[in-house]
């Protein structure tokens, strides 16, 4: 019988050639012990510095689960400031939230701290909104200067807290501020005390400014087709990202998580229990941790992405297997981690009949509720389609002529209406197919001009040249670059956003224009999945 270590070695052997790029590292643990690791390539191509197990990389959004580790840790071990107040930790957290966002806003919306930690707050993601505030790709974003302005402009939510899921980095910026206000201590010190030191993460630290990390591993944008080039990043982080760690640190971290799980105590045991929405419906995300099944095997996981970096870690509690993937390029780290897990457990995708999609699937649809475009395109793989609605395209496999599914989506086609059950988001989308106009050059003039959103204090300017539309945003971050605007159908257009300040752009912004009875354009609703239904009036 082949040993587990031999199976792991075989799974790791092909990683460098499968996930090509400047450098990468992968580690696999079983029952808290390192079974195998693979490290390849360079941390810096120009200096020819090799990537090593002690090379420090920003772990990006994996930071979120470590931040959330502080919530139960402080409940069990309150600081002197917390003890002096004489109330329980959760009450203190909620009081601090009211101080930060305003008591009236918190009361009106019913927002709780656990909604933030579970990405169930309904707050629009500020990394998407930086586009609407006029940010350029590589400009400076300051926690001290810019975050207060972000919070000031948080005046409404795009769903009721506790009812749905939507990824939002600002949730964790606020959680960090809540923790510091309640504990009377800095996040850096708390993370060292409750996470780094107990876990044996000897070189991990909080580096809020990505551009100033010492002994920095270079992150690379691009791919094998266009080449790799250093990713410029001048973003500061506070809770949503910011931790820097090596593969050695992450191996120590996984050992600690396994120890807590087997002991049935500690912050990871508390935070990794199967989550629910407020009404008891099962959820897939809580406390900075995603819960996902891989062919029937439960994993507790999270990825990290910043321009030039992709990382992922997962833990299968029942099997007690951990996988850590760290790339200094933009390869599919999540897919790599899942692939390694499947190979180590001998898991194979079940064979199902191939059902080719008919042409009636393809086209653009409009979701009236979210005021967003959903697009269905062919996939390169037989029997599959690609749905673009959130950020990147999501692939689903047809089960019959009018139904398709994936681990996260259930899709059905009802004549000219597509119904998409987004399981992770706890939301069902019904979108109606749009009919594109044949001659776009004759219809663009009514949409030219300036539009303004009072809520977030953002200006959209639309210009036309030779039958083409372009749009740019202005706000407290400056005047952004021009983006191409393409016609989708009827009065629905899309402003293309291929790159942004953060690792993943928010995707195309839907522009749903409004007209009065005379046919004059009076405004436009702007939105993407991370920041929906922002109303702009024509100036």
C-alpha positions as CSV (number, residue, x, y, z in Angstrom):
1,X,0.0,0.0,0.0
2,X,1.3,3.5,-0.9
3,X,2.1,5.5,2.1
4,X,0.4,8.9,2.7
5,X,3.7,10.7,2.5
6,X,4.3,9.1,-0.9
7,X,0.9,10.2,-2.1
8,X,1.6,13.8,-0.9
9,X,5.0,13.8,-2.6
10,X,3.4,12.7,-5.9
11,X,0.7,15.4,-5.6
12,X,3.4,18.1,-4.9
13,X,5.7,17.0,-7.7
14,X,3.7,18.6,-10.5
15,X,2.8,21.9,-8.7
16,X,5.6,24.0,-10.3
17,X,4.8,23.0,-13.8
18,X,1.0,23.2,-13.3
19,X,1.1,26.7,-11.6
20,X,3.8,28.4,-13.5
21,X,5.0,31.8,-12.3
22,X,8.0,33.5,-10.7
23,X,7.7,31.4,-7.5
24,X,5.5,29.3,-5.2
25,X,5.4,27.1,-2.2
26,X,3.0,24.4,-0.9
27,X,2.9,22.5,2.3
28,X,0.7,19.6,3.4
29,X,0.2,18.6,7.1
30,X,-1.6,15.6,8.5
31,X,-2.7,15.4,12.2
32,X,-0.6,18.5,13.0
33,X,2.6,17.2,11.4
34,X,4.4,18.3,8.2
35,X,4.2,15.6,5.6
36,X,5.6,17.3,2.6
37,X,6.4,20.7,1.0
38,X,7.5,22.0,-2.4
39,X,9.2,25.3,-2.9
40,X,10.2,26.6,-6.3
41,X,11.3,29.7,-8.2
42,X,12.3,33.2,-7.2
43,X,11.1,35.7,-4.7
44,X,12.7,38.4,-6.9
45,X,13.4,37.8,-10.6
46,X,15.7,40.8,-11.0
47,X,18.0,40.0,-8.1
48,X,17.7,36.2,-8.7
49,X,16.8,35.6,-5.1
50,X,15.4,32.2,-4.6
51,X,12.1,31.7,-2.8
52,X,12.6,29.8,0.5
53,X,10.5,28.5,3.4
54,X,11.5,31.5,5.5
55,X,10.7,34.1,2.7
56,X,8.2,36.6,4.0
57,X,5.0,37.3,1.9
58,X,1.9,39.3,2.6
59,X,-0.8,36.8,3.4
60,X,-3.4,39.3,2.4
61,X,-7.0,38.3,3.4
62,X,-5.9,35.3,5.4
63,X,-5.4,38.1,7.9
64,X,-9.1,38.3,8.4
65,X,-9.4,34.9,10.3
66,X,-6.5,35.9,12.6
67,X,-8.2,39.2,13.3
68,X,-11.4,37.4,14.2
69,X,-9.4,35.1,16.5
70,X,-9.2,38.1,18.8
71,X,-12.9,38.3,19.4
72,X,-13.3,35.0,21.4
73,X,-9.8,35.4,22.8
74,X,-10.7,38.7,24.4
75,X,-14.0,37.3,25.6
76,X,-12.1,34.5,27.5
77,X,-9.2,36.7,28.5
78,X,-10.3,40.4,28.8
79,X,-7.8,43.1,29.1
80,X,-7.7,45.4,32.1
81,X,-9.6,48.1,30.2
82,X,-12.4,45.5,29.5
83,X,-12.5,44.3,33.1
84,X,-12.8,47.9,34.4
85,X,-16.0,48.5,32.4
86,X,-17.8,45.6,34.2
87,X,-19.8,44.5,31.2
88,X,-19.4,41.4,29.0
89,X,-17.2,41.6,25.9
90,X,-20.0,41.3,23.4
91,X,-21.8,44.3,24.9
92,X,-18.6,46.3,24.8
93,X,-18.0,45.3,21.1
94,X,-21.5,46.5,20.2
95,X,-21.1,49.8,22.1
96,X,-17.9,50.4,20.3
97,X,-19.5,49.7,17.0
98,X,-22.2,52.3,17.7
99,X,-19.5,54.8,18.6
100,X,-17.6,54.2,15.3
101,X,-20.6,54.1,12.9
102,X,-23.0,56.2,14.8
103,X,-25.7,55.0,17.2
104,X,-28.6,56.0,15.0
105,X,-27.2,54.1,12.0
106,X,-26.5,51.0,14.0
107,X,-29.9,51.1,15.6
108,X,-31.7,51.8,12.3
109,X,-30.0,49.0,10.4
110,X,-29.8,46.4,13.2
111,X,-26.1,45.9,12.4
112,X,-24.1,43.7,14.8
113,X,-20.4,43.0,15.1
114,X,-20.9,39.3,14.1
115,X,-22.5,40.5,10.9
116,X,-19.2,42.2,10.0
117,X,-17.1,39.2,10.9
118,X,-19.4,37.0,8.9
119,X,-19.4,39.2,5.8
120,X,-23.2,39.5,6.3
121,X,-23.3,43.2,7.1
122,X,-24.7,44.6,3.8
123,X,-22.0,47.3,3.7
124,X,-20.6,48.0,0.3
125,X,-17.0,47.0,-0.2
126,X,-14.7,50.0,-0.2
127,X,-12.2,48.5,-2.5
128,X,-14.9,48.5,-5.2
129,X,-15.9,52.0,-4.2
130,X,-12.4,53.3,-4.6
131,X,-13.1,53.2,-8.4
132,X,-16.1,55.5,-7.9
133,X,-14.0,57.8,-5.7
134,X,-11.5,58.4,-8.6
135,X,-8.6,56.2,-7.5
136,X,-5.8,55.4,-9.8
137,X,-4.1,52.0,-9.9
138,X,-0.9,52.6,-7.9
139,X,-1.8,55.7,-5.8
140,X,-1.4,55.8,-2.0
141,X,-4.3,54.7,0.2
142,X,-4.0,55.8,3.8
143,X,-5.8,54.3,6.8
144,X,-5.5,57.6,8.7
145,X,-6.5,59.9,5.9
146,X,-9.0,57.8,3.8
147,X,-10.7,55.3,6.0
148,X,-12.6,58.0,8.0
149,X,-14.0,59.3,4.7
150,X,-15.0,55.8,3.8
151,X,-16.9,55.4,7.0
152,X,-18.5,58.8,6.7
153,X,-19.9,57.7,3.3
154,X,-21.4,54.5,4.7
155,X,-25.0,55.7,4.8
156,X,-27.0,52.7,3.6
157,X,-26.7,49.0,3.1
158,X,-27.3,46.9,0.0
159,X,-29.2,44.2,2.0
160,X,-30.5,43.6,5.5
161,X,-27.7,42.5,7.9
162,X,-27.6,38.8,8.8
163,X,-29.7,37.7,5.8
164,X,-27.1,37.4,3.0
165,X,-23.4,37.2,2.4
166,X,-21.3,39.7,0.4
167,X,-17.5,39.9,0.7
168,X,-16.5,43.3,2.1
169,X,-13.1,44.4,3.3
170,X,-14.4,47.4,5.2
171,X,-16.2,44.9,7.6
172,X,-12.8,43.9,9.0
173,X,-11.4,47.4,9.1
174,X,-14.3,48.2,11.4
175,X,-13.8,45.0,13.5
176,X,-10.2,46.0,14.0
177,X,-11.2,49.4,15.3
178,X,-13.8,47.9,17.5
179,X,-11.2,45.5,19.0
180,X,-8.7,48.3,19.6
181,X,-11.4,50.6,21.2
182,X,-12.6,47.9,23.6
183,X,-9.2,46.3,24.5
184,X,-7.3,49.5,24.8
185,X,-4.4,47.9,22.9
186,X,-3.1,47.9,19.4
187,X,-4.0,45.1,16.9
188,X,-0.3,44.4,16.3
189,X,0.3,43.6,20.0
190,X,-2.9,41.6,20.3
191,X,-2.1,39.5,17.3
192,X,1.3,38.8,18.6
193,X,-0.1,37.8,22.0
194,X,-3.1,35.7,21.0
195,X,-2.1,34.3,17.5
196,X,1.6,34.6,16.5
197,X,3.3,33.6,19.8
198,X,0.9,30.8,20.8
199,X,1.1,29.4,17.3
200,X,4.9,29.6,17.0
201,X,4.8,32.0,14.1
202,X,8.3,33.3,14.8
203,X,8.7,35.8,11.9
204,X,5.1,36.9,11.3
205,X,4.2,40.5,11.8
206,X,1.7,43.2,10.9
207,X,2.9,45.3,8.0
208,X,0.2,47.8,7.3
209,X,2.0,49.4,4.4
210,X,2.7,46.8,1.7
211,X,5.4,49.0,0.0
212,X,7.5,49.1,3.2
213,X,7.9,45.4,4.1
214,X,11.5,44.5,5.0
215,X,13.1,41.6,3.2
216,X,10.2,41.9,0.9
217,X,9.2,39.2,-1.6
218,X,8.3,40.8,-4.9
219,X,4.8,40.2,-6.2
220,X,4.2,39.9,-9.9
221,X,1.3,40.7,-12.2
222,X,1.0,39.3,-15.7
223,X,1.2,35.7,-17.0
224,X,3.2,33.4,-19.2
225,X,1.7,35.0,-22.3
226,X,2.5,38.6,-21.7
227,X,5.3,38.2,-19.2
228,X,5.6,39.0,-15.5
229,X,6.2,42.5,-14.1
230,X,6.4,43.8,-10.5
231,X,3.1,44.8,-9.0
232,X,3.1,48.3,-7.6
233,X,1.2,48.6,-4.4
234,X,0.9,51.6,-2.1
235,X,-2.1,50.4,0.0
236,X,-2.3,50.4,3.7
237,X,-4.3,47.7,5.6
238,X,-5.9,47.5,8.9
239,X,-7.7,44.2,9.7
240,X,-8.8,43.2,6.2
241,X,-5.2,42.4,5.3
242,X,-1.7,43.4,6.5
243,X,-0.1,40.3,8.1
244,X,3.2,39.2,6.6
245,X,4.4,35.6,7.2
246,X,6.6,32.8,5.8
247,X,5.8,29.3,4.8
248,X,7.4,28.2,8.1
249,X,5.0,30.5,9.9
250,X,2.0,29.2,8.1
251,X,3.1,25.6,8.9
252,X,3.3,26.5,12.6
253,X,-0.1,28.1,12.3
254,X,-1.7,25.0,10.8
255,X,-0.2,22.9,13.6
256,X,-1.8,25.2,16.1
257,X,-5.2,25.0,14.4
258,X,-5.1,21.2,14.4
259,X,-4.2,21.2,18.1
260,X,-7.1,23.4,19.0
261,X,-9.6,21.4,16.9
262,X,-8.6,18.1,18.5
263,X,-8.7,19.6,22.0
264,X,-12.1,21.1,21.2
265,X,-11.1,24.4,22.7
266,X,-9.5,27.7,21.7
267,X,-10.5,30.5,19.3
268,X,-10.3,28.2,16.2
269,X,-12.7,25.7,17.7
270,X,-15.1,28.5,18.6
271,X,-14.9,30.3,15.2
272,X,-14.9,27.3,12.9
273,X,-18.2,25.7,13.9
274,X,-20.7,25.5,11.1
275,X,-22.2,29.0,10.8
276,X,-25.8,30.1,10.3
277,X,-27.6,33.3,9.1
278,X,-29.7,35.1,11.7
279,X,-32.8,33.1,10.8
280,X,-31.0,29.8,11.3
281,X,-30.3,29.1,7.6
282,X,-26.9,27.4,7.1
283,X,-24.2,29.8,6.0
284,X,-20.8,29.2,4.5
285,X,-18.8,32.0,6.0
286,X,-18.1,33.2,9.5
287,X,-15.3,34.9,11.5
288,X,-13.1,35.3,8.4
289,X,-13.4,31.6,7.6
290,X,-15.2,30.0,4.6
291,X,-16.7,26.6,5.0
292,X,-16.8,24.6,1.8
293,X,-17.3,21.0,0.8
294,X,-14.9,19.3,-1.6
295,X,-16.7,16.2,-2.9
296,X,-18.3,15.6,0.5
297,X,-15.2,16.6,2.6
298,X,-15.7,19.7,4.7
299,X,-13.0,22.3,4.6
300,X,-12.5,25.5,6.6
301,X,-10.5,27.8,4.5
302,X,-9.7,31.3,3.1
303,X,-7.7,32.8,0.3
304,X,-5.6,35.9,0.1
305,X,-5.2,38.1,-2.9
306,X,-3.3,41.3,-3.4
307,X,-1.9,42.6,-6.7
308,X,1.0,40.3,-7.4
309,X,0.1,37.6,-4.8
310,X,-2.3,34.7,-4.4
311,X,-2.4,32.5,-1.3
312,X,-4.8,29.9,0.1
313,X,-5.0,27.7,3.2
314,X,-7.5,25.1,4.1
315,X,-8.1,22.6,6.9
316,X,-10.2,19.4,6.6
317,X,-11.3,18.9,10.2
318,X,-12.5,15.3,10.0
319,X,-9.4,14.2,8.1
320,X,-7.1,16.6,10.0
321,X,-5.3,17.6,6.8
322,X,-4.0,21.1,6.1
323,X,-2.8,22.5,2.8
324,X,-1.0,25.9,2.4
325,X,-0.3,27.5,-1.0
326,X,1.7,30.7,-1.4
327,X,2.3,32.3,-4.8
328,X,4.1,35.6,-5.6
329,X,2.1,35.7,-8.8
330,X,-1.6,35.6,-9.7
331,X,-2.1,31.9,-10.2
332,X,-5.1,30.0,-8.9
333,X,-4.0,29.3,-5.3
334,X,-7.4,28.2,-4.2
335,X,-7.7,25.7,-7.0
336,X,-4.2,24.5,-6.2
337,X,-5.0,23.9,-2.6
338,X,-8.2,22.0,-3.5
339,X,-6.3,19.9,-6.1
340,X,-3.7,18.9,-3.6
341,X,-6.4,17.9,-1.1
342,X,-8.2,15.8,-3.7
343,X,-5.1,14.0,-4.7
344,X,-3.9,13.2,-1.2
345,X,-7.4,11.7,-0.4
346,X,-7.7,9.9,-3.7
347,X,-10.8,11.9,-4.6
348,X,-12.0,11.9,-8.2
349,X,-14.8,14.0,-9.8
350,X,-17.8,11.8,-10.5
351,X,-18.4,11.2,-14.2
352,X,-21.6,12.6,-15.5
353,X,-23.1,12.8,-19.0
354,X,-22.1,15.8,-21.1
355,X,-25.1,18.0,-22.0
356,X,-24.2,20.7,-24.5
357,X,-25.8,24.1,-23.9
358,X,-28.1,25.5,-26.6
359,X,-27.7,29.0,-27.9
360,X,-30.7,30.1,-25.9
361,X,-28.5,30.2,-22.8
362,X,-26.1,32.8,-24.2
363,X,-26.5,36.5,-23.8
364,X,-27.0,39.3,-21.2
365,X,-29.7,39.4,-18.6
366,X,-30.8,42.2,-16.2
367,X,-31.4,41.6,-12.5
368,X,-34.0,44.3,-11.7
369,X,-33.7,43.9,-7.9
370,X,-29.9,44.4,-7.8
371,X,-29.9,46.6,-10.9
372,X,-27.1,44.4,-12.4
373,X,-26.2,42.7,-15.6
374,X,-25.6,38.9,-15.7
375,X,-23.9,37.5,-18.7
376,X,-23.8,33.8,-19.9
377,X,-21.1,32.7,-22.3
378,X,-19.7,29.5,-23.7
379,X,-17.0,27.6,-21.8
380,X,-14.0,26.0,-23.4
381,X,-15.0,22.8,-21.6
382,X,-17.8,20.6,-23.1
383,X,-21.1,20.8,-21.3
384,X,-20.3,23.9,-19.3
385,X,-21.2,27.6,-19.4
386,X,-19.6,30.7,-17.8
387,X,-21.7,33.1,-15.8
388,X,-20.3,36.6,-15.2
389,X,-22.2,38.4,-12.4
390,X,-20.0,38.8,-9.3
391,X,-16.4,39.4,-10.2
392,X,-14.7,36.8,-12.4
393,X,-16.7,34.3,-14.5
394,X,-18.1,31.3,-12.6
395,X,-18.3,27.9,-14.4
396,X,-21.3,25.7,-14.1
397,X,-22.0,22.3,-15.7
398,X,-25.3,21.5,-17.4
399,X,-27.3,18.7,-15.9
400,X,-30.0,18.8,-18.6
401,X,-31.1,21.3,-21.3
402,X,-32.4,23.9,-19.0
403,X,-30.5,23.3,-15.7
404,X,-26.8,23.7,-14.6
405,X,-25.0,23.6,-11.3
406,X,-21.7,23.9,-9.5
407,X,-20.8,23.6,-5.8
408,X,-21.9,27.2,-5.2
409,X,-24.6,27.8,-7.9
410,X,-27.9,26.2,-9.0
411,X,-29.0,27.6,-12.4
412,X,-32.2,27.2,-14.4
413,X,-33.4,28.7,-17.7
414,X,-37.1,29.6,-17.9
415,X,-37.7,31.0,-21.5
416,X,-36.1,34.5,-21.4
417,X,-35.5,34.4,-17.6
418,X,-32.4,32.9,-15.9
419,X,-32.7,31.9,-12.2
420,X,-29.5,31.6,-10.3
421,X,-29.5,30.3,-6.7
422,X,-26.3,31.7,-5.2
423,X,-25.9,29.2,-2.3
424,X,-23.0,31.0,-0.5
425,X,-24.8,34.4,-0.7
426,X,-28.2,33.0,0.4
427,X,-29.7,34.8,-2.5
428,X,-31.7,33.8,-5.6
429,X,-31.3,36.0,-8.7
430,X,-34.0,36.3,-11.4
431,X,-32.7,38.1,-14.5
432,X,-34.5,38.8,-17.8
433,X,-32.7,38.6,-21.1
434,X,-31.9,41.9,-22.8
435,X,-32.3,42.7,-26.5
436,X,-29.2,44.6,-27.8
437,X,-29.8,47.4,-30.1
438,X,-28.5,46.9,-33.7
439,X,-27.0,50.4,-34.2
440,X,-25.5,51.6,-31.0
441,X,-23.9,54.7,-32.6
442,X,-27.3,56.3,-33.0
443,X,-28.4,55.9,-29.3
444,X,-25.5,57.1,-27.2
445,X,-26.1,60.8,-27.3
446,X,-28.8,61.0,-24.5
447,X,-26.4,59.4,-22.1
448,X,-23.6,62.0,-22.3
449,X,-23.0,64.4,-19.4
450,X,-22.3,64.4,-15.7
451,X,-24.1,62.5,-13.0
452,X,-23.7,62.8,-9.2
453,X,-24.3,60.4,-6.3
454,X,-25.0,62.4,-3.1
455,X,-24.7,59.3,-0.8
456,X,-21.1,58.5,-1.5
457,X,-20.1,61.9,-3.0
458,X,-19.1,60.6,-6.4
459,X,-19.3,62.1,-9.9
460,X,-19.6,60.2,-13.1
461,X,-18.7,61.9,-16.3
462,X,-19.6,60.3,-19.6
463,X,-18.2,61.4,-22.9
464,X,-18.7,60.2,-26.5
465,X,-16.2,60.0,-29.4
466,X,-17.0,58.6,-32.8
467,X,-19.8,56.5,-31.6
468,X,-18.0,55.2,-28.6
469,X,-18.8,56.0,-24.9
470,X,-16.2,56.5,-22.1
471,X,-16.7,57.2,-18.4
472,X,-14.6,58.3,-15.5
473,X,-15.3,58.9,-11.8
474,X,-14.3,61.6,-9.5
475,X,-14.3,61.7,-5.7
476,X,-12.1,62.2,-2.6
477,X,-9.4,60.0,-4.0
478,X,-9.1,62.1,-7.2
479,X,-10.1,61.9,-10.8
480,X,-9.9,58.4,-12.2
481,X,-8.9,57.2,-15.6
482,X,-11.4,56.9,-18.5
483,X,-13.1,53.5,-18.8
484,X,-14.7,52.1,-22.0
485,X,-18.5,51.8,-21.7
486,X,-20.2,49.1,-23.8
487,X,-23.8,48.7,-24.6
488,X,-25.6,45.7,-23.2
489,X,-29.2,46.1,-24.3
490,X,-32.0,48.7,-24.1
491,X,-30.9,51.4,-21.6
492,X,-28.4,49.1,-19.8
493,X,-24.7,49.7,-20.4
494,X,-21.5,48.4,-18.6
495,X,-18.5,50.4,-17.6
496,X,-15.5,48.0,-18.0
497,X,-13.1,47.8,-15.1
498,X,-10.2,45.4,-15.8
499,X,-7.8,46.7,-13.1
500,X,-8.2,48.6,-9.8
501,X,-6.2,49.4,-6.7
502,X,-6.8,46.0,-5.1
503,X,-5.9,42.6,-6.4
504,X,-9.2,41.8,-8.0
505,X,-11.2,44.6,-9.8
506,X,-14.9,44.7,-9.0
507,X,-15.8,43.6,-12.5
508,X,-17.8,45.6,-14.9
509,X,-20.1,48.2,-13.4
510,X,-23.7,48.1,-14.6
511,X,-25.1,51.5,-15.7
512,X,-28.9,51.3,-15.7
513,X,-30.1,54.6,-17.0
514,X,-33.4,56.2,-16.0
515,X,-35.6,58.3,-18.2
516,X,-38.6,60.5,-17.7
517,X,-41.9,60.3,-19.6
518,X,-40.4,62.4,-22.4
519,X,-37.5,60.1,-22.9
520,X,-34.9,62.4,-21.3
521,X,-32.2,60.7,-19.2
522,X,-32.6,61.8,-15.6
523,X,-30.1,59.6,-13.8
524,X,-28.3,56.2,-13.7
525,X,-28.1,53.4,-11.1
526,X,-24.5,52.3,-10.8
527,X,-23.5,49.0,-9.2
528,X,-21.4,45.8,-9.1
529,X,-21.9,42.8,-6.8
530,X,-19.7,44.3,-4.0
531,X,-21.4,47.7,-4.2
532,X,-24.9,47.7,-5.5
533,X,-27.6,50.2,-6.4
534,X,-25.9,53.6,-6.1
535,X,-28.2,56.3,-7.4
536,X,-26.7,59.1,-9.6
537,X,-28.7,62.1,-10.7
538,X,-27.9,63.9,-13.9
539,X,-26.3,67.2,-13.2
